[in-house]
Amino acid sequence: MEIWKAAILGIVQGLTEFLPVSSSGHLLLFERILGADTGGADLFLGVMLHAGTLAAVLFVYAPRMVEMLKSDRKMIGFLVLATIPGAVAGLFLGDAVDKLFFGGKWLWAAFALTAVLLVFCERIARSRKVYRPIGARNSFAIGCAQALAVIPGLSRSGTTLAAGVFCGMSREDSADFSFLMSIPIIAGAIVAELYKSIKDVGYAAAVSWQSLFAGTLCAAVFGFISIRFMLRVVKKNSLSGFAVYLILLSAALLIADIIF
């Protein structure tokens, strides 16, 4: 894969990982647009680009993580509990989902479903005046939502944010928890993919280390920008704009599939 294509994919990954629009879906879409040849290493490339967004979220939430270690260790337990469903889904369904959704055939449907979740999330958030704190039950429910987001096009951040609101949490608390719970799930996926690449040298041979470096660096920089932007949005603005974008994108993809 050319370095410039990897850089563009890194930018796409960074911008869309923390916005409720699905980074995996947009990566598949841009791989098609760019004609990027991953040699069957789509999942490997996507996970490695996630390393950049992992660096971004670690940088932004470093003070919060220190606070958790010092005086809020219960939150660590909630994060561990929320990670279990996603880890199980990734371990047992990751390769099967990658094969099933290879090429992005069903991206339009997953984008549309994400839009629907955001619309309901916004309606509930506007009508609710009293919020629940994070607890064992809602953290596990959010974790189950994260497990569903293994499907490309179904936004991880959007699904988990909506799940938090559905469980009674505020948008701000849901967004914070969603970003924090991305840390262990992304780290685990990176370890798993690195293990596969070491075990099978040809697994990721089509993607050079230069391309990976360029893509990961771009993902880190634009991931930081994306987190900051999203945190401002959930405090002051509506999520409806993301839903409109996804509906239009879904319709365009469906029409394109029918025509071509």
C-alpha positions in Angstrom: 0.0 0.0 0.0 1.3 3.5 -0.9 2.2 5.7 2.1 -0.1 8.5 1.0 -3.0 6.2 1.0 -2.2 4.9 4.4 -1.9 8.6 5.6 -5.4 9.4 4.3 -6.8 6.3 5.9 -5.1 7.4 9.2 -6.8 10.8 8.9 -10.1 9.1 8.3 -9.6 6.8 11.3 -8.6 9.6 13.6 -11.5 11.9 12.6 -14.2 9.2 12.8 -13.1 7.0 15.7 -14.6 9.4 18.4 -17.3 10.9 16.3 -20.5 8.8 16.2 -20.2 7.9 12.5 -18.2 4.6 12.6 -14.4 4.6 11.9 -14.5 1.0 10.6 -17.2 1.8 8.1 -15.5 4.8 6.8 -12.2 2.9 6.5 -13.9 0.3 4.4 -15.5 3.1 2.3 -12.2 4.9 1.7 -10.3 1.7 1.0 -12.8 1.3 -1.9 -12.5 4.9 -3.0 -8.7 4.9 -2.9 -8.4 1.4 -4.3 -6.1 0.6 -1.4 -4.6 -2.9 -1.6 -4.4 -4.4 1.8 -3.8 -7.9 0.6 -6.6 -9.3 2.8 -5.2 -7.5 5.8 -8.1 -5.1 6.3 -8.6 -6.0 9.9 -4.9 -5.8 10.7 -4.6 -2.3 9.1 -7.7 -1.0 10.9 -6.5 -2.2 14.2 -3.0 -0.8 13.7 -4.5 2.6 12.8 -6.5 2.3 16.1 -3.1 2.5 17.8 -2.9 6.1 16.8 -6.4 6.9 18.2 -5.4 4.9 21.4 -2.4 7.3 21.8 -4.8 10.3 21.4 -7.3 9.1 24.0 -4.5 8.2 26.5 -3.1 11.7 26.1 -6.5 13.4 26.6 -7.6 11.2 29.5 -4.3 10.8 31.3 -5.3 13.1 34.2 -8.6 11.2 34.6 -6.8 7.9 34.6 -4.4 9.0 37.3 -7.5 10.2 39.4 -9.1 6.7 38.9 -5.9 5.0 40.1 -5.7 7.2 43.2 -9.3 7.7 44.4 -11.8 6.2 41.9 -10.8 2.5 41.6 -14.5 1.5 41.3 -14.5 3.1 37.9 -11.7 0.7 36.8 -13.9 -2.2 37.8 -16.8 -0.8 35.7 -14.4 -0.4 32.7 -13.3 -4.0 33.1 -16.9 -5.2 33.3 -17.8 -3.1 30.2 -14.8 -4.5 28.2 -15.8 -8.2 28.6 -18.6 -8.4 26.0 -16.5 -6.5 23.4 -13.5 -8.7 24.1 -15.5 -11.9 23.7 -17.1 -10.6 20.5 -13.8 -9.6 19.0 -12.1 -12.8 20.0 -14.8 -15.2 18.6 -16.5 -13.1 15.9 -13.8 -10.7 14.6 -12.6 -12.8 11.7 -16.0 -14.0 10.8 -17.4 -10.4 10.7 -14.4 -9.3 8.7 -15.2 -11.9 6.0 -18.9 -11.4 6.1 -18.7 -7.6 5.7 -15.6 -7.6 3.4 -16.0 -5.0 0.7 -18.6 -2.9 2.6 -21.7 -4.5 1.1 -23.9 -3.7 4.1 -22.3 -0.4 5.1 -25.5 1.5 4.1 -27.6 -0.5 6.6 -25.2 -0.1 9.5 -24.8 3.6 8.9 -28.6 3.9 8.9 -28.9 2.0 12.1 -26.4 4.2 13.8 -28.4 7.3 12.6 -31.5 5.8 14.2 -29.7 5.2 17.5 -28.5 8.8 17.5 -31.9 10.2 16.9 -33.5 8.3 19.8 -30.5 9.1 22.0 -31.0 12.8 21.3 -34.7 12.7 22.0 -34.2 10.9 25.3 -31.3 13.2 26.4 -33.4 16.3 25.8 -36.4 15.0 27.8 -34.5 13.7 30.8 -33.8 16.0 33.7 -32.4 13.5 36.3 -29.4 11.3 35.5 -28.1 8.1 36.9 -24.4 7.6 37.7 -22.4 4.9 36.1 -22.8 1.5 37.8 -22.3 -2.2 37.3 -25.6 -2.7 35.4 -25.3 0.2 33.0 -21.6 -0.3 32.4 -22.2 -4.0 31.4 -25.1 -2.8 29.1 -22.8 -0.3 27.5 -20.2 -3.0 27.0 -22.8 -5.2 25.2 -23.5 -2.2 22.9 -19.8 -2.0 22.2 -19.8 -5.7 21.3 -22.5 -5.0 18.7 -20.2 -2.4 17.1 -17.9 -5.1 15.8 -20.1 -4.7 12.7 -18.5 -2.2 10.3 -20.6 0.9 9.9 -22.2 0.5 13.3 -20.4 3.3 15.3 -18.7 2.2 18.5 -18.8 5.6 20.0 -22.3 6.3 18.8 -23.6 2.9 20.0 -22.0 3.1 23.4 -23.0 6.8 23.9 -26.6 6.0 23.0 -26.6 3.0 25.3 -25.4 5.1 28.2 -28.2 7.6 27.6 -30.7 4.8 27.3 -29.5 3.6 30.7 -30.2 7.0 32.3 -26.7 8.6 32.1 -26.1 12.1 30.8 -24.5 12.6 27.3 -21.3 14.0 28.9 -20.9 11.0 31.3 -21.8 8.6 28.5 -19.2 10.1 26.2 -16.5 10.1 28.9 -17.2 6.4 29.7 -17.3 5.5 26.0 -13.9 7.1 25.4 -12.3 5.5 28.4 -13.7 2.0 27.6 -12.1 2.3 24.1 -8.6 2.1 25.8 -8.7 -1.6 26.9 -10.7 -2.8 23.9 -8.3 -1.2 21.4 -5.2 -2.3 23.3 -6.5 -5.9 23.4 -7.2 -5.8 19.6 -3.7 -4.4 18.9 -2.1 -7.2 20.9 -4.2 -9.9 19.1 -3.4 -8.5 15.6 0.3 -8.2 16.4 0.3 -11.8 17.6 -1.3 -12.9 14.3 1.3 -11.0 12.3 4.2 -12.6 14.2 2.7 -16.0 14.0 2.0 -15.7 10.2 4.6 -13.5 8.5 2.4 -13.2 5.4 -0.7 -12.1 7.3 0.1 -8.3 6.9 2.8 -8.4 4.2 0.9 -6.1 1.9 1.2 -3.2 4.4 4.7 -1.9 4.9 5.9 -0.4 8.2 6.3 3.0 6.5 2.7 3.0 5.6 1.7 1.8 9.1 3.8 4.6 10.7 2.3 7.3 8.4 -1.2 6.1 9.0 -0.8 5.7 12.8 0.7 9.1 13.2 -2.1 10.8 11.2 -4.7 8.8 13.3 -3.1 10.1 16.5 -3.1 13.7 15.5 -6.6 13.8 14.0 -7.9 11.5 16.8 -6.9 14.2 19.3 -8.8 16.8 17.3 -11.8 14.5 17.1 -12.0 13.9 20.9 -11.8 17.6 21.7 -14.5 18.4 19.2 -16.8 15.6 20.3 -16.5 16.6 24.0 -17.6 20.1 23.1 -20.5 18.7 21.0 -22.0 16.5 23.7 -22.0 19.4 26.2 -23.5 22.2 24.0 -24.8 20.8 20.7 -27.1 18.3 19.2 -26.2 14.9 17.8 -28.8 15.3 15.0 -26.2 16.6 12.5 -24.4 13.3 12.7 -27.6 11.4 12.1 -28.5 13.5 9.1 -25.0 12.9 7.6 -25.3 9.1 8.1 -28.7 9.0 6.6 -27.5 10.8 3.5 -24.4 8.6 3.3 -26.5 5.5 3.7 -28.8 6.6 0.9 -25.9 7.4 -1.4 -24.3 4.0 -0.8 -27.6 2.1 -1.3 -28.2 4.0 -4.6 -24.7 3.4 -5.7 -25.0 -0.4 -5.0 -28.2 -0.6 -6.9 -26.9 1.3 -9.9 -23.4 -0.3 -10.1 
